[in-house]
Amino acid sequence: MANTQGPQGNHDPAGSTQMFRAFVDDGAPRAAQPAPTQSGPRIGLIVGIIAAVVIVAAVAWLALK
């Protein structure tokens, strides 16, 4: 019996290491970029905390008056 499981000249490019490395390298630059910093939510948080402190102070002042 002959071995029919061996390679017969049919090359599968999707199974080659070179094609896999090219696929992995395509995704590397996007994953390496840091996320941009956003100052919008941080400013809103600071303004909200200041407003809460002012409201609590006003309620306390009115309660003690």
C-alpha positions, 0 to 999 in steps of 0.5 A: 500500500502507498502512503496517500497522506503525504504532501502531493504538491498542494500548498496551503498558504493559510497554514504557513508560518509566514502567513500567520506571522503577517496576520499577527503583525497586522494587528500589532500597531493597533494594539500598541497605541495607548488610549487617548486621555480624556479630560472631559469626564474628569472636569465634570467630576470636579465640578460635581464635587464642588457643587455638592460641597456648596449645596451641603454647606448651604443646607447646613448654614440654613439649618443652623440659622 
